[in-house]
Amino acid sequence: MPLMVTTPQREVLRRTTAGQLPQGLAAVLRHNHTRVIDLFRVADENLDGVVSKTEFHSLLNKLGIEVRDEELHDLFSWLDPDASGGIEFRELQSALRQAADAPPSAAPAPAQYHDSATRLAPTAAPPRPDEDLGPPTEAEMRMLNEMLDVATAGVAADHPTALGCEQPHQPGRGVNLLRMLSAYEVVLERHGIVPIEDTRYYQLLLRASLLQHPSWQDKVALALALALALALALALALALALALAQAQALALPLPLALALTLTLTL
């Protein structure tokens, strides 16, 4: 979706110093009721799930903001605290949230950026009530698999000879992030969800795209495996906590209390 920035706001951003730019962007997003994820979608031109320095520079140009090479380097380093070479959605969200919450006098001046990107790296902001950081649920996994089926069907329709009827159907074959994002919009609308109002499924797709697997079928399967592993870890942690409570209440050895707890819960 296009980034809604008015002409007066562009003029203000154009006059904003590099040190005040994060606060300026955060103020524009807040005033226009625009989400950080919308800004990220505009910046991520090649839809690979991260914003490169070139894409970040392009975003600044779209906003009419001119920066020197060293300012661009320092700003990008500040938004990319793990020095991965790309700004992830969480990094951009954390940086702009920190800038929005900081008083004007607390914003770093341009000179402070130079040779101090590590010191100025944004700290992780605490999660907010409307932000789900957890793994995908069973229902969400069904939606992701539905997106994968739609994307695979799109590849088959565009390349019938590559995916001929003599070959077995292979979900995820030939699917890339662009295909998944197109399927994402189709599936969300099919289930009555407005894509521009969604953040959860878009973030799940971005996370999956960063997994080191060439096949989207493997990416979705791994996301499910990670969700199941986390659920198992939480269940074991709860069992251990109950076992500790029983061991204290009944004066039982911890191994015996843990075995008793697992027997009762499984």
Secondary structure, DSSP 8 states (H G I E B T S, - for coil): ------HHHHHHHHH--GGGHHHHHHHHHHHTT--HHHHHHHH-TT-SSSB-HHHHHHHHHHTT----HHHHHHHHHHH-TT--SSB-HHHHHHHHHHHHHS-GGGS--HHHHTT-TTTT--------TT---S---HHHHHHHHHHHHHHHHHHHHH-TTTT-TTS---TTTT--HHHHHHHHHHHHHHTT--GGG--HHHHHHHHHHTSS-S-HHHHHHHHHHHHHHHHHHHHHHHHHHHHHHHHHHHT--HHHHHHHHHHHH-
